[in-house]
């Protein structure tokens, strides 16, 4: 999603839902999805890109994926 900052006209892009099928994990699909999202956000002039981690997921694995994707 794309939204404006509360006290400015700057845009923030956020991932609302990100899923890679279990049988496709560790094959580069997740990284390609994330890179496509980053390009989508850049094309819309987002000043910040981010995603959060919700319950039920392995936070350490997701954080590692995010760190390694940049």
C-alpha positions as protocol buffer text, in pm:
chain_id: "A"
residue {
  index: 1
  type: UNK
  ca { x: 0 y: 0 z: 0 }
}
residue {
  index: 2
  type: UNK
  ca { x: 100 y: 362 z: -42 }
}
residue {
  index: 3
  type: UNK
  ca { x: 6 y: 633 z: 207 }
}
residue {
  index: 4
  type: UNK
  ca { x: 98 y: 990 z: 291 }
}
residue {
  index: 5
  type: UNK
  ca { x: 283 y: 1078 z: 610 }
}
residue {
  index: 6
  type: UNK
  ca { x: 65 y: 1237 z: 879 }
}
residue {
  index: 7
  type: UNK
  ca { x: 232 y: 1580 z: 879 }
}
residue {
  index: 8
  type: UNK
  ca { x: 377 y: 1589 z: 529 }
}
residue {
  index: 9
  type: UNK
  ca { x: 308 y: 1505 z: 166 }
}
residue {
  index: 10
  type: UNK
  ca { x: 585 y: 1241 z: 162 }
}
residue {
  index: 11
  type: UNK
  ca { x: 477 y: 888 z: 75 }
}
residue {
  index: 12
  type: UNK
  ca { x: 547 y: 561 z: 254 }
}
residue {
  index: 13
  type: UNK
  ca { x: 509 y: 223 z: 82 }
}
residue {
  index: 14
  type: UNK
  ca { x: 423 y: -75 z: 303 }
}
residue {
  index: 15
  type: UNK
  ca { x: 384 y: -445 z: 233 }
}
residue {
  index: 16
  type: UNK
  ca { x: 49 y: -561 z: 366 }
}
residue {
  index: 17
  type: UNK
  ca { x: 78 y: -930 z: 278 }
}
residue {
  index: 18
  type: UNK
  ca { x: 374 y: -1127 z: 145 }
}
residue {
  index: 19
  type: UNK
  ca { x: 353 y: -1500 z: 81 }
}
residue {
  index: 20
  type: UNK
  ca { x: 570 y: -1743 z: -111 }
}
residue {
  index: 21
  type: UNK
  ca { x: 428 y: -2091 z: -153 }
}
residue {
  index: 22
  type: UNK
  ca { x: 614 y: -2342 z: 60 }
}
residue {
  index: 23
  type: UNK
  ca { x: 728 y: -2543 z: -243 }
}
residue {
  index: 24
  type: UNK
  ca { x: 872 y: -2227 z: -404 }
}
residue {
  index: 25
  type: UNK
  ca { x: 1068 y: -2101 z: -103 }
}
residue {
  index: 26
  type: UNK
  ca { x: 1447 y: -2083 z: -121 }
}
residue {
  index: 27
  type: UNK
  ca { x: 1428 y: -2052 z: -502 }
}
residue {
  index: 28
  type: UNK
  ca { x: 1452 y: -1675 z: -542 }
}
residue {
  index: 29
  type: UNK
  ca { x: 1080 y: -1601 z: -578 }
}
residue {
  index: 30
  type: UNK
  ca { x: 1059 y: -1409 z: -250 }
}
residue {
  index: 31
  type: UNK
  ca { x: 1352 y: -1188 z: -342 }
}
residue {
  index: 32
  type: UNK
  ca { x: 1203 y: -1118 z: -685 }
}
residue {
  index: 33
  type: UNK
  ca { x: 869 y: -1025 z: -527 }
}
residue {
  index: 34
  type: UNK
  ca { x: 1041 y: -790 z: -282 }
}
residue {
  index: 35
  type: UNK
  ca { x: 1250 y: -628 z: -558 }
}
residue {
  index: 36
  type: UNK
  ca { x: 935 y: -577 z: -770 }
}
residue {
  index: 37
  type: UNK
  ca { x: 766 y: -411 z: -471 }
}
residue {
  index: 38
  type: UNK
  ca { x: 1067 y: -183 z: -420 }
}
residue {
  index: 39
  type: UNK
  ca { x: 1056 y: -79 z: -786 }
}
residue {
  index: 40
  type: UNK
  ca { x: 678 y: -19 z: -761 }
}
residue {
  index: 41
  type: UNK
  ca { x: 738 y: 206 z: -458 }
}
residue {
  index: 42
  type: UNK
  ca { x: 1022 y: 395 z: -629 }
}
residue {
  index: 43
  type: UNK
  ca { x: 806 y: 453 z: -937 }
}
residue {
  index: 44
  type: UNK
  ca { x: 551 y: 620 z: -708 }
}
residue {
  index: 45
  type: UNK
  ca { x: 817 y: 836 z: -538 }
}
residue {
  index: 46
  type: UNK
  ca { x: 786 y: 672 z: -195 }
}
residue {
  index: 47
  type: UNK
  ca { x: 1040 y: 818 z: 48 }
}
residue {
  index: 48
  type: UNK
  ca { x: 1025 y: 513 z: 275 }
}
residue {
  index: 49
  type: UNK
  ca { x: 967 y: 143 z: 215 }
}
residue {
  index: 50
  type: UNK
  ca { x: 891 y: -104 z: 490 }
}
residue {
  index: 51
  type: UNK
  ca { x: 710 y: -411 z: 611 }
}
residue {
  index: 52
  type: UNK
  ca { x: 618 y: -550 z: 948 }
}
residue {
  index: 53
  type: UNK
  ca { x: 604 y: -898 z: 1091 }
}
residue {
  index: 54
  type: UNK
  ca { x: 282 y: -1026 z: 1240 }
}
residue {
  index: 55
  type: UNK
  ca { x: 227 y: -1317 z: 1478 }
}
residue {
  index: 56
  type: UNK
  ca { x: 264 y: -1676 z: 1369 }
}
residue {
  index: 57
  type: UNK
  ca { x: 580 y: -1627 z: 1166 }
}
residue {
  index: 58
  type: UNK
  ca { x: 943 y: -1695 z: 1239 }
}
residue {
  index: 59
  type: UNK
  ca { x: 1057 y: -1337 z: 1299 }
}
residue {
  index: 60
  type: UNK
  ca { x: 1429 y: -1425 z: 1288 }
}
residue {
  index: 61
  type: UNK
  ca { x: 1395 y: -1586 z: 944 }
}
residue {
  index: 62
  type: UNK
  ca { x: 1196 y: -1291 z: 807 }
}
residue {
  index: 63
  type: UNK
  ca { x: 1445 y: -1041 z: 948 }
}
residue {
  index: 64
  type: UNK
  ca { x: 1731 y: -1236 z: 794 }
}
residue {
  index: 65
  type: UNK
  ca { x: 1555 y: -1242 z: 458 }
}
residue {
  index: 66
  type: UNK
  ca { x: 1495 y: -865 z: 477 }
}
residue {
  index: 67
  type: UNK
  ca { x: 1857 y: -791 z: 570 }
}
residue {
  index: 68
  type: UNK
  ca { x: 1994 y: -1012 z: 295 }
}
residue {
  index: 69
  type: UNK
  ca { x: 1766 y: -869 z: 28 }
}
residue {
  index: 70
  type: UNK
  ca { x: 1926 y: -523 z: 28 }
}
